[in-house]
Amino acid sequence: MSSSSDTTGPVLVTGGCGFLGFHVVQALLDDLSCGPITVVSRNPTTNIFDNVDYKACDITDAVLVKRIVEEINPRVIIHIASPRPMDVALKQDDFEDSNIVGTRNLINSARDCSSTEAFVFSSTVNVIQGKEHINVKEDYRPYWNPKSKEALPYWRSKAEAEKIVLVANSGNLKTASLRLCMVIGLKEHALVPAQLDALDQGKTNIQLGDNRNLLDTVSAENAAHAHLLAMHALLDQRKLLGEIIWRTAGDKTELRDVRIIPSWAANAMAMAAEFANAFIFFSGKIPELNRHVVNFCTSTYTYDISKARDVLGFNPTARTEQVMKEATEWELKRRAQS
């Protein structure tokens, strides 16, 4: 079966040429349900992928942002663009312009674009007030005061940007903010370079503090995966396994042509089929449509794997559609050969 919701539709990524943006775009390219990808960046010359459209854009330019959004008509906007947190060459206004003004421009353009349904914002745990965070949950502490002298301009501006994103959440535009801790991985431009500089400068014999403090990190791949999970959650793409199999095998049935049988009616049909097989045809066989099949197809089966996560460190990657597609292609090939 196919419908307009078979794919995410066009996706617009801001900051897709940066460290995290590179990994998010890679994850989108690996997502079989993803539509065309467009990246906007001030200088789209690094971390370039084939099959991705790149556009030069300063998100502080409201007119340009609106024109690009109207041109692309994205179903999803993933907003990652931001100055580097510790860039000493930047002033407070630079952070406010990019993070606050830029985010507001994107949100306004998304609201005005009838095709845009989801907006995912890359935030930071540092929007939460406090110089130290110990097992902090999202509702433990308030945002930094916009005028606080204790917070970095990056933290304050990100906090204001997150407010803009969350307030914009509505029935027409669903928004989410991902508060990331330190992101590590390929193409990272802060921690690794700083440590290598310290090595070159002979400073490996210097330690700040007693080394008992803990620091949470997240890999760029997992951070990118989180963005895609948020995107799909906002779009609420509940894909049927049968639909994936059929579509892979070439079925072109439109959603409008699908007949939905209520569970009570399906159960009645199953009971009738079982009765006929047992008492009319005396076949002794269980019909294909039986109450077990109906119950399986119409009931919820979800499981809490918290213990496996905690004890085993089991963190599965959601690739259901890809696995089902690969399995379908294998079965089609097997049948053709036999």
N, C-alpha and C positions, 0 to 999 in steps of 0.2 A: 504494500500500500504506500501511497505517497501523498503528501499534503504540504501546505506552506510551512508547516512546523517540522518537516523532516530534517532541516538543517537550522543552524542558529541564524542563518541569513548573514548579510554583510557585518563584519566586525571592524570597529575603528579602535586602534590602540594609540594612545598618546605616549610619547617617550619610549617607543618600541626599539629605538636604536641604542638605548642604555643597557646597563648590566641586567637588571631585572626584566626590562622590556624585551631583551633578546630571548630570555628563557620563556617568557609568556608567549611570544610570537612562535617560538619553536613548539611549545605545547599546543598552540592553536593549529599549527600545521599538521601535527600528529593526530589531532582530533578529527575523526572521519565525519563528524556531523557539522564541522565548521564551514561557514560560507566564505566568500572572498574577504581577504584581510587587507586593510589599509593602515599604514603607520604614518603618523604625523610627528615630526621632529623639527627642531630649529635647524639642524644640520644633518639631514639624513644621508650620511656617507659611510657610517660604520655599522657593523653587525647586520649586514644586508643579506636577506634570503631571496632565493628565486620564488616566483609565484606570489610575491607580496608587492602591493603598490605602495610607494613611498612618496610623501608630499612634504615640502618644506612649510612649516607653519609655526608661528609664535602664538601660543594659546592666550597670551595677554591681548591679542588683537581680536576683539569681539566680532568685527565684520568678517574677517578672514575665517575665523572658526565657524561662524554661521554658514558662510558660503560653502566650506568644505563639507560640513555635516549635511547640508541640503543636497550637495552633489553626490555624496556617498549613500545617503539614506540608510545609515547603519541600524541594524536591529539591536546591536549591543555596542556600548562604548566602555572600554577598559582604560581608565585614567591612571597612568603611572608617572607621567612627566613631572619632574620636580628638580630643583637644584640639589646638588650634593650637600648633605647635612653639615659637613665640616669645611666647606669651601671658604677659606679665609679671604678670598678676593671679593666675596659678595657682601653686600650690606643688607640691613634689615628690609629695606624697600624691595630688594631683589627677590627675597623669599616671599614677601607679601604679594608682590605682583604675580609671580609664577603660581604660587600655591593657592592664594585666595582669589585674586582676580581671574586667573586662568581657569580655576575650577568653576567659578561662577559663570564664566562665559560658556563653558562646556555644558553645564547643567541647563542654562537658559536655552542653548541651541538644541539640547536633547528634548526639552519640554516642547519646543516649537516644531520638532520633527515628528510627524505622525507615525513613522516607521520605527522609531527608537523605543524599545520596551524596557531595556535593562541598562543600568549604569553601575559598574564595579570600580570602586576607588581603592587605590593602594595607599593605605595609611601607615601609621607607625605606633608602636606601644608607647612612644614618648609623647603622645598627645595627652597621656594621663599625668596629672600633677604628681610631683615627687622626684627627688633626685635618686631614690632607690626604690625599686619595685620588688617585693617579696611575695611570690605566689598571688599576684594581682589578677583579679577578675575584672571584667569590663565595667561592673557597677561598683567597684570598691572605692575608687577615687574620682574626683571631678577633673575636668579639663584644666589645663593651665590658664591662668588669667592672661588675657591678651597683652596686658602691660607688664607682666611679671619680668623682673630683671634676672631671676634665677634660671629661667628657661632660655634655651637657644632660640633664635629667630625661626629656625626650621621647625622646632617643636610647636611653637605658638601658632605659626602660620598653618601647619598641618592640622592642628586642632580646629582652627577656624574653618578650614576647608572641609574637614570631616563633618562639621555641623551643617554646612551648606548642602552636602550630599545627603545626609540623613533626613534633614527637614524636607528635601525635595521628593522623598518617597511618596508615591501615590499609586492609584489604580492604573494610571496610564504609563507611569515611569517608575519602575521598581529599582531601588538603589540598595547598595550594600557597601560597607567599608571594612577592609581587611587590615587589622592592626598587626603589622609584622614586627618581629624582633629582628636582631641582626641577621641579615641575609648573607650567606656565604656560598661560594661556588665559582665556577668558570667565569672569567671576565669581571670578577669583583674588583673594585677600584679603590677600596679604603683599607681594610685590615691587612690583606696580603702585601700590597705595596708598602704600607707603613712598616711592617715587620721586616721586609727585605731592606728597606732604607736603614732601619736600625742595625741590621746585620752589616751592611756596607760601612756604617759609621762606627762600628766596633762597640755598640751599646748592648750587646747581648748579656753583658754581666750586670745589667741594671734591672731591678724589679720594683715596681710600684705596689706597695701593700704587701700583705702576708700571703697572697695567693690562695686565700680561702674563700674568696667571693665566687659566686656562681654566675654564669652568663648563658642564657638561652640563645640558641642560634637556630636558623632554619635554612635548609639548603635551597638554592635558587630553583631547583627542579620542583621541590615540594611547595615552595611559595607560588610558583607558576601554576601548579596543579590546583592549589587553593583558589586561584583566580578563576580557573575554568569551572571548578565545583560551584563557586558563587554564581557564575554566569548561568550555568544550567539550572541552578536552584531558582534563580529569579525568573527564568523563562519557563520553569516548571515543565520541562520536556519529559513527560512520562512515556517512554518508548516501550512498546510491547515487543517481547522477544520474537514472537511470530512475525511481527511487522518487519523486523530487521532481516530475518531469514528470507521472507518473501521478496523484500525489496532487493536483496543481494542476488536472488535467483532470477530477477528480472520482472517481477510483478509490477504492474502499473495501475493497480486499482486506486481510484481516488477516494479520499476520505468521505466525500459526500455520497459515495455508492455503498458504504459500509452499513450493514443493518445491525443494530444493537439489540440483542435479545436480553431482556431483564432476567436476573438470576432465578426468580420464581418460575418464570416460563421455561427456562433452560432445565430446571430441576424437574418440572412436570414432563417435559419431553423425554428426559433421561429415564424417569420412572416408567413412562409408557413404553420406551424401547426395551427396557429390562423385562417388563411384564410380557411384552409380545414375544421376546426370545424364549422366555421360560415356559409360558403357558399356551402360546399359539403355535409357534414354529418348533417348539421342543428341541431347540438347537443345543442348549446347554452352554452356549458361548456368551461371553460378556460383550454387549454392543460397544462400538467405539464411543458413542455418546452415553455415558453412564454417570451416576451421581458422584462418584469419586472424581471424575474428570471435571464435572461442573463445579464441585466444591473447590478443587485446586485452582480453577480458572477465575473464581469469583471471590476468593477469600484472601486475606492479608497474611503474609508470612515474612516477618522481619525479625531480626535477632540482634541482641546486644552482645558485641564482641569485646567489651571493655576488659575482661579478664585476660583475653588473649593478647590484647594490646599492652596491658600492664605487665603481665608475667612473661610473655614470649617476645614482646617487642614487635608484634604482628601489625603491620600497617599496610593493608592491601591497597593497590592502585586501582582506581575505577576505570577499567577498560572493557566494560561489558559489551558495548557495541562492536568494538574492534575484534574481540575474541569471537563473538557470534558471527561476524562477517567472515573471519578466517576459517571458522569451523564450517560455515556454509559453503565457502569456496572449495574447501577440501572434500566435502561430501559430494558436491557437484562433479568434481574431478574424478572421484572414486566411481561414481555412478556411470560417468561417461566411459571410463576405462573398462568397466565390467559389462 
